[in-house]
Amino acid sequence: MKNIKTIVYLLVMSILLSSCDNVLEKFPDDQINETIVFSNVKKANGVLIGVYNEIAGTSYLGAGLYLRAAMKGTDFRAIKPSLNERNPLRIEYEYSETAILNGNAFNMWSSCYKALNNLNILLAKIDEVPGDDGERNRIKGEALALRAMIHFDLVRTFSYPWIIGNGASQGVPLVIEVTGEAIIERGTVADVYAQVITDYKAAEALLNPVENSRFINKTAVQALLARTYLYQEDWANSLIYAEKVISTMGTGSLMNISNFTRDPFNSESLFELDLIHINNSVGSSAISAQLTNDNGGQEDILATLSFKTLLTQFADDPRGKFFQEDRETTDELSYAKYLDVAQEGSHNVVVIRLSEVFLIAAEAAARSNGDGASYLFELTQRRSASYTLSTLTGDALVDEIAIERRKELAVEGHGVYDYIRRGKDITRVASDHENIPLNKITIKFDNYQTIYPIPIEEINASGMVQTQGGY
């Protein structure tokens, strides 16, 4: 993020990965001409595909964010390794981050801001790119939506949740234009959310409803807006946008006991990153390789016995069938939600799907005196015949919804965030977590180590202000 000139090399990679025209063969990497890069919408789309590849990498959505959310929650634990006991997963699991030993913080920070800079270069040029208006609008809409999504993930990871200070605490730097200057102003969490919502709404107006969930689309944007408003505690707008998605998709798109699948692009898919078909295999760093020992996977992470008990509460619930034999216990705690496809460590990463939207609608309605129980039941009745319509209301219903979020959305990037955004302490079952200090069994929701520090490399290079509270 320190110098946007470095982004020229990412633009080169973007085009090489996506374009069939070998337009760069005559030009060395340090002499890329923007006139060539943005000479038509096809080549401009290459820049966008490059961003998809960047965010699908292991530093961000391809593994890092999702594993962090799981490791810092209650339902997964890191196996104590024989080597490299300070590996990033272990650091995050133990809540032992510092600005220097910061787990995956530096990698995620760097990857996100690289992607943001690429998107801003694209957005600065796209209106002038020759070509079809519809294609130009689609590219612009996707770029705006991805910029919003990245800023949202940054602010929920590097800043305190909305519930602490109602958005007045330190945010993250907003990068929304091309500049050669280092951007170190953090503003507030509320500032970031306002920009996220602005970008999503601009994208919503440019995109079409979901047809191919391999790329971000209007329906996915509406779902992500529902998620954003939920984190911002704007229950009314969260419910409005969740209902838009439900109206488009219909309840029939929810999978049920008989057709539940982990296959890519299933009926619930709104937006998922295609790691299988874009030659973006992440190998031993993949989520599947971290969670299981299939095809030589590392299996550095196991589910807890308490979580397995929760997920196998009902025998017909397909979500309880993900568990398989592990290398450490006799309890089969290897959690094979992500399948290793073709022994390449690849499995699509779901960004958002319809089941989450029903859970968002349920929580937003429960918090605004609406009929949250009916939204919850629309989902749960499709997971087990043993579920009944909840009679709970208010906070008790929200707690019940939170349990279903743990079951349905495990290792989908929620985990610890679902605790801290609700102001709930992370309370682990001691017998599940025997290899960590006792003072790490229960973590207060406002503990500074629930969020990432600004990486020391960024602090030293730019003079950015470190997060208040402990780092």
N, C-alpha and C positions, 0 to 999 in steps of 0.2 A: 504493500500500500504506500510505501515511502516515495516511490517514483513511478509514475504511470508509463514512462518510456519502456519499462520492461515488458509491458503488455503487448508490444509488437510481436514478441516471440510466441505469445499465446494465440494471437491472431493467426500467425503462420500455422500453428498446429491445428487450429480450428478448421482452416480451409483444407489442409492436407487430409484431415480425417473425414471431411464431408463432401468434397467436390470431386467430380469425375474429370474436370478439366485441369490439366497440369499447368496451370497458369503461372506457377512459381518457379518452374524449371529454369527460366532465364534470369531469375533475380535472386541474389544472395539474401539470406534472412534479414540482414541489417539494412536492406534497401527496399523494403516493402512499400509500395506506393498505394495510398488509400484510394486513389482513383481506380486502381485495378481491383482492390478488395471489394469496393462498393460499386462496381461497374454494372451489376444487375442483381435482381432479387435472389437468384440462385446462389451467387457467391456471398451475398449478405446473409443468406440462410446458413451458410457454412459457419459463419461466426457464431450464430445461435446454437448450432449443433455442437460447436466447441464448448459452449457454456454448459450444455447438458452433460457432456463428457466430464467436465470439471466438477460439477456438483455431484456426479455419480461416483466420484473417486472415494477412496477409503478415508480420506481426511474429513469428509462431510457426510453426505447422505448414504454413500456406499457402505459405510460401517461406523465411522467415528461417532456421529451424533446419536445414532440408535443404540450403540453399545454403551455409550456414556449414560444415556437415560436409563438403561436397564441396570447397569452396575451400581448406580448411586441410589437405586430404589430398594425395594424390599424383597423382590422375587428371584433374584439371581445373585450368584457369588462367583468370585474369581478363584480358580484352583490355585493353591500356593505352588508356584513354579520352582523347579530345582535350579534354574538359571534365571538371571535378570529379574530379581525380585522387585525392581523398581520400574517394571514395564508400565506403560500408560494405563492399562486396564486395572492393574493392581493399585496404582496411585489413586485412581478415581474411586475404586471400590472402597478403599480405606479412608477416603476423605483426607488425603494427606497432600493435596496440591499446594504448591507455592508458585510464586511468579516465575521461578526458574524450573523446578520440576513440576510441570503443569499438565501432565498427562497428554492429551491430544489437543490442548488449547491452541498452541502455536500453529499446528497443521490446519485446524479448522479455520482459525482466523485468517491465515494466509490464503487458503483455498477460496473462502467466501469473498474476500476483497479482490482477489484476482478476477473471479467471476463477475463481481459488480463492476469493476473497471471495464471489462469486455462488453458488458451490457450497456454501459453508458456510452462507449464508443459507437456501438451499434445504434443506440437510440438517437445519438447526435446526428447520424448520417441517414437513417432509414427513410425519412421523408423525401430525400433528394434522390434516392436510388431508382433508376429506370426499371420499369416492369409493371406487372399487373397490380392494380390497386388492392384487390382482395388479398393477394400474397403479401404485399407491403403491410397492410393492416394486421394480418395474422402474425407476421414477424414482430411488429411493434407491440402487439398485444401480449404475445408470449414473453417478450423481453421485459415488459413492464411487470408482468405477473411474477416472473422469476426474480426480478429485483425486489419485489415486495416479499416474496417467500424467504429469500436469503436474509434480508434485514430482520424479518420476524424471528428466524431461527437464531440469528446473532443476538438479538436483544433478550430473548428468553434464556439464552445460554450464558451471556457475559454480563447481564444486568439482573438486579433483583426483580422479582415478579411484581405485577401491578398492585397486588394487595398490600405490599410494603410501600407506603407513601402515596398510594393512589396515582402512580405514574410519575411522581415527582423525583424519584431517585435517578442516579446517573444512567444515561442510555449508552448507546454505541455510536461511533461516528457515522453519520448519514452520507453516503457517497452516491450522489444522484446527478453528477455532471462530470464532464471530462476536465481535469485540471492537472497541472504539473506540480501543484503544491501538496505538501503533506497535510492531510486533514486530521486534526487532533481534537477538535471540539466534540464533546460527547453529548451535550444537550441533556434532555431528560428521556426517560422511558416513554412518556406521553408524546414527545416529539417524534420518536421513531414510529410508534403506533399510528400516529396521524399520517405519516408518509406512507407507511405500509397500506393503510386503507385507501389513500388517494391513488396509489399505483394499482391496487387491485381493482378499484372501481373504473379506472381508465381502461384497464385490460378487459374488464367485463364488457365494456361497450364495444370493443373491437373484435372479440372472439366469438366463435360459434359453440353451441352446446357440444358435449362430449360425443365424438364419433370414434376417435382413436385415442385411447388413454395413454398412449406412449408419449404424448406431448401434452403440455398444460393447455387447458381449454376453458371455455366459459363456465361449464358446470363445475369443474375443479376449482376455478377461481371463487365461485360462490361458496363452495364447501370450505375453502381456505379462509374466506371472509368470516364464515360462521365460526371457525376455529379461532381466528384472531379476536373477534368480538367476545368469545367465551373467555379467553385469557385476559381481556380488558375489562371483564365483568360488566359488559353491556349486554345483558340477557335478552333484551327486546330485539336488538339487531341480530344477535346470534341466532335467535329463533327464526327471524324473518328469512335469513339467508339459508339456514338449514331447511326450512320448508320449501324454498325455491328449488333446492336440489332434489328433495323428496318428490316434489311435484313433477320434475323432469324425469327422474329415474323410475318412480313408482315402487311400491313395496314389493312387487314381484321380482325386482332385481336382487333382493336379498337372497343369499344362498340359504338353503335349509339343510336339515339333517341328511337327506338323501343325496344332495348334490354339492355338499360342501367340498371345496377343493383349494389347494394351494397353487394351482396352476396360474401362470401369468395371464393378465388381461381377462380375468373372469368377470362375471356379471356385476360384481360390486365395484370394479375398478373405475376410479375417476381419473387418477393420474399416478402412473408408476414409471420408474426409471428402468429402461430396458438394458440390463447388464448382460443379457444372454445373447442378443443379436448385434451388438455394436462393437464386438471385439474389445470389450473393456473389462476383461476378466481381472479380478483383483486377487485371485489365487488364495494363498494362506491367510490373507488379511480379510477375506470375505466374512460376512456375518455367519454364513453357514459353516465355514471352517472354524470359526471361534466357538460356535455352539455345539458342534458334533465332531465325532471322529470318522465320519464317512469319508471314504476315499483319501485317507491320510490327514483329515482335518485335525487342527491343533487341540480343539476342545478345551480352551482356556476358561470357559464359562459353563457353569452348570446351573440349572434351575434349583430352587430350594425345595425341600420336601414339603414345606407348607404350601408353596405355590402349586406343586403337583397335586396335593390333596384338594386344593381349591378347584383346580381345573378338571379334576376327575370326580367331582361331586355327583354328577349324573352320568350313568354308564353310556347313555346314547349321545352325549355331547361330543361332537367331532373334534372340538378343540383340545380335549383331553387325550387324544390319540397321537399327539405329536411326540410324546416321550418315548425314548428308546434307550438301549443299554449304554451306560457310560463307562469310563475307564477307572473311576475312583470308588464308586459305591455299588451296592447291590439293589439300589432303588430305582434304577433307570431314569436318571435325571438329565440325560442329554435331550435338549429341546429342539427337535428337528422341524421347526416352523419354516425355516429357509432351507430349501433343497439344493444340494450341490448338483448342478446340471452339467452333464457331460464331463465330470471330473475336472472342471475348470474353476471351481470356486465361485461360480456365477449363479445368482438368483436375482430376479427382478426385485427392486426395492419399492415397496408401495409407499407413496407419499401421502395419499388420502384415498379412502374408499367409503362406500355408502354406509357400511355398518357404523363407522365413526360418526357420520353425520346424524344418524338416528340417536346415538348416544349424546351428541352435542345438543340435539333438539330436546332430548329428555332432561338434560341438566338445565338448559336455559329455561325450559318451561317450568321445571320444579322450582327454580329460583325466582320465577316471576309469577308464581301462583297459577301456573297453567297446568295442563294435564300431562305432566312428565311421565307418569306411569304408563300411559298408553304407548308413547314412543319407545319406552324401554321394552315393553311387552312385544311390540312389533318385531324387535330383534330377538329377544330371548326365546320366544316360542319357536323360532326357527333354529335354535341351538339345542333345545331339549324339550321333550314332551312333558317334563316334570315341572317346568316353569309355569307359574300362575301370574295373573295380573296383580301387581303390588298394591297393597292398601296403604302404603306409607305416603307421607307428604313432607314437604319442607326439607330440613336438613337431613332427616332420616332417609328420605328418598334419595337425596344427593349422595349420601354415603353408600346406598345400595347401587346407584349408578356407577360410583367410583369402583366398586368391586367388579362390576361387569366390564368396565374399561380395562382393568387389570387382566381380565380373562381374554377379552377380545383383541386388545391392542398391544399385547406384550411384544417387546422388541420392535415396535413401530414408531419409536421416537417420543414416547410419552413418559413412562416410568416416573422418574424423580420430579418431572415438571408437574405431573398431576397432583403431587403432594404440595409442592411449594406454592403453586398458583392458588391453591385453596387454603393456604395458611395451616397446613397439616404437617406435623412432625413426621419424619421418616423413622418409623419404629419397626425394627427388624426383630424377628424371633431369634433369640440368642442361640438356640440349638441348631439353627440353620447356618449360622455365621461364626463358626468356631475359630477361624484363623485370623480374626481381626481383633484389635483391642476392645475391651469392654466399653470404653467411652465412644466407640464408633457404632455401637448397636442402635442407639437412638440419637438422631441428629435433628436439632431444632430447624424448623422450616426457614428461619431467617439467618441461619449459620452462613457465614461468608463463603464457605467451601461448597455450598450447594450450587454455586455458580463458578464459572471459570474466571481466573484472573486475566487481566490484559497481559499477554506474553511479555516477558522482560525484554525480548528483542525489540518489540515495538516501543516500549517505554524508553529504552536507551537510545533508539534511533530517532524518535520523533519528539520525545518529551511529553507524551500523552500522560494525563493524570490517571494514576492507578485507582482501581475501585476502592471505595471507602469500606472500612469494616474489618480489615485484618491482614490483607496482603501487603 
